[in-house]
């Protein structure tokens, strides 16, 4: 549902002219609006003529200058007739393009404030879509690479939800000095080594300034909060970091579990690796994205070379989609390499050498929100000597907490046991009670959260209702006071004519009072109706719908 419109920023009219020709020759003829400091091109004239026909006419005395009219005409043409707004720095501020959501920096300026202003043409109050920012950099140019790293890593222009903060941008003043420093590096340094060492010094200087400013800002902010609020911030911060670490750990397992060991090479830590041979299924979407095969998972800002993998990365999405499409009817044979993986899970050690069946179920709960939970159910095969006695021994389900540790163990395909006859699989295992118990435990937790949510929503509605009526009740009180004052004036009046006039005023005020009471009654009726609808909606959401799906089955043995 994104608008098919893009803003392209260039640093010069010459580049703008080159891009206009290039786009026109490649399917975008008459679909480009150009915007610059002069706006005197044939495209500007065409836009002005269109605007003349379609605009709501100004009154003669309100007509602005011709330059202002042409600017407005070009924006009007881009909004209603073309797909690309090709602009120099003249379009970097003072115009509203929130109907567009793609910003392309064909030339990336050195001043971070100018970058922020460009993005701000689309990323502003009223924007309904995510704003996509595409930055063109020359990978072969060391200075270009280092400028981008500074803007991205130190000024956080592209990674934050709101872009760079004023506190960070404030350290460079107008940004002119920063541009001059970059220009000086580009003009004086001749080799990559010189460029990198000079940028290292600049980055170190900026890091110190930014860190000091951030600490100062944080200190000023925290000083205004109560101890209780500060404590909550610390708890939230810890939980977020823990949650991210768990998520990144699972992401590493998914990616490296999908890619065969011979297809990648681990680097110095567990979150960084080089893919030597990208699997065929995901190669089409990733070949152009991953530079030299180097990848990392995590939030390590110091890792500059390589592709950061995350849940929305095309390669990760392709892997997850492929895994989801694999049939759940397959029975896998795996060996859990406890010793080889250098694990230390004391509770699992008695099961080394044992064999059994491992099933994974997905429980989907639909209520106020949809939640998915994975349930590991693990059975142990009876000892051979027991079966030889002619008794049909049950396969034993291990404790649920212990079963949930199975995904943490390093696993490999078990080629030695893959010929096991499926007829030997247990026919006497009982799964339903385990699933039911887990489902009830999770349902109780969700139910508790949902009831708290229900209470909050109803309290919010009651507060809203009170606020809606409060103004009307205030008007009623004012009207009552006004009526009393006028009645008092009538008692003190001397002539019949004056009393007659006051009686009419009292009659008018009482009618207004009656109208207000009628309005309050109508509002109350409407609010009761809305409240009934809200109660029905929330009560419907309180009922949990649960769906159970088996997503994987495997014969396991721990070695």
Secondary structure as GFF3:
##gff-version 3
##sequence-region A 1 559
A	DSSP	beta_strand	6	9	.	.	.	ID=ss1
A	DSSP	alpha_helix	13	23	.	.	.	ID=ss2
A	DSSP	pi_helix	24	28	.	.	.	ID=ss3
A	DSSP	beta_strand	32	35	.	.	.	ID=ss4
A	DSSP	alpha_helix	42	54	.	.	.	ID=ss5
A	DSSP	three_ten_helix	60	62	.	.	.	ID=ss6
A	DSSP	alpha_helix	66	80	.	.	.	ID=ss7
A	DSSP	beta_strand	84	87	.	.	.	ID=ss8
A	DSSP	three_ten_helix	89	91	.	.	.	ID=ss9
A	DSSP	beta_strand	102	105	.	.	.	ID=ss10
A	DSSP	alpha_helix	112	119	.	.	.	ID=ss11
A	DSSP	beta_strand	132	135	.	.	.	ID=ss12
A	DSSP	alpha_helix	142	149	.	.	.	ID=ss13
A	DSSP	pi_helix	150	154	.	.	.	ID=ss14
A	DSSP	alpha_helix	166	169	.	.	.	ID=ss15
A	DSSP	three_ten_helix	170	172	.	.	.	ID=ss16
A	DSSP	alpha_helix	176	188	.	.	.	ID=ss17
A	DSSP	alpha_helix	192	223	.	.	.	ID=ss18
A	DSSP	alpha_helix	227	258	.	.	.	ID=ss19
A	DSSP	three_ten_helix	261	263	.	.	.	ID=ss20
A	DSSP	beta_strand	264	266	.	.	.	ID=ss21
A	DSSP	beta_strand	272	275	.	.	.	ID=ss22
A	DSSP	alpha_helix	280	286	.	.	.	ID=ss23
A	DSSP	three_ten_helix	291	293	.	.	.	ID=ss24
A	DSSP	beta_strand	294	296	.	.	.	ID=ss25
A	DSSP	beta_strand	307	308	.	.	.	ID=ss26
A	DSSP	alpha_helix	314	325	.	.	.	ID=ss27
A	DSSP	beta_strand	331	336	.	.	.	ID=ss28
A	DSSP	three_ten_helix	346	351	.	.	.	ID=ss29
A	DSSP	beta_strand	355	366	.	.	.	ID=ss30
A	DSSP	beta_strand	370	380	.	.	.	ID=ss31
A	DSSP	alpha_helix	384	387	.	.	.	ID=ss32
A	DSSP	beta_strand	396	397	.	.	.	ID=ss33
A	DSSP	alpha_helix	400	403	.	.	.	ID=ss34
A	DSSP	three_ten_helix	406	408	.	.	.	ID=ss35
A	DSSP	beta_strand	411	413	.	.	.	ID=ss36
A	DSSP	three_ten_helix	422	424	.	.	.	ID=ss37
A	DSSP	alpha_helix	432	492	.	.	.	ID=ss38
A	DSSP	alpha_helix	496	542	.	.	.	ID=ss39
A	DSSP	beta_strand	545	558	.	.	.	ID=ss40
###
